[in-house]
Amino acid sequence: MLAHDEKIRRLAIKALNQLKKDGIDIEDDEKVYLREKEICKATKFYKAYISEIDGSGEQGAMFSRINENGFIEVFSIVLSINDGIVDCFGFSTITKKEFQKVLNRFRAENIVVPICAENLKYKLNEAQKINIEKDFPIPYEYICWSAYLYDIEETPIDYEKLFNTNSVDLVDKDYEYLYENEIFDTWFFEYEDDKTVDKFIKEVKNYFEKTPEKINDIIESLIDKNFETIFTDEMKENYSKMLVEEAFIFNSNKQLKEADLCFALSKAI
């Protein structure tokens, strides 16, 4: 515990020093707001993006501003449905060509869609609430970079209006359709994810080696036996939230069928 507290203390000192270096007096709220106002005054919103959510409940986001000379300030954030804002880093005074390289690296490993600044600020503020509620430290980099969000008015995302769920009655082929989508590739369990999952996978492997002809029935039996242990109420709630986020990604990517199915499934869990 002492080691953990010391780490937080060092991060806090580093964050305070960075803020002071940027001209922000954290002991005077009025000066903080004035500094943020000045930062935003010299730039305007440029572009923002968000990625699909992975199997651990994390997703990436990018926010950028551009000045009158065409130089860009951009920062990236990692959000988690369980832990809030977990990481942040940025690049200052880069060219449009350099910005495109940053975006291309982001897209290389993720399905990425544009998001309006107001919606992204809402998501970031919601994530920050998780940090506060769970007493998790907010990354000092985010404290510094969030000044660029000062003049953005957050707008909640009305998920209910985005999706057509009135006529969606999920059947087996719908589950199979979603299952085949690459966006869910990282959602499957690995050995190290959970002790029960580890045991389950080893049992399946063992039965398959001994009686492959009966493996389908054996798997169904093992699923019935372990389902409630693996898929706790907390995990099902997490998956419901994750499906909503994926529905938003699908919707933004004009994949409306996938979006509606995903949102319907989030309600069905």
Disulfide bonds with the S-S distance in Angstrom:
none
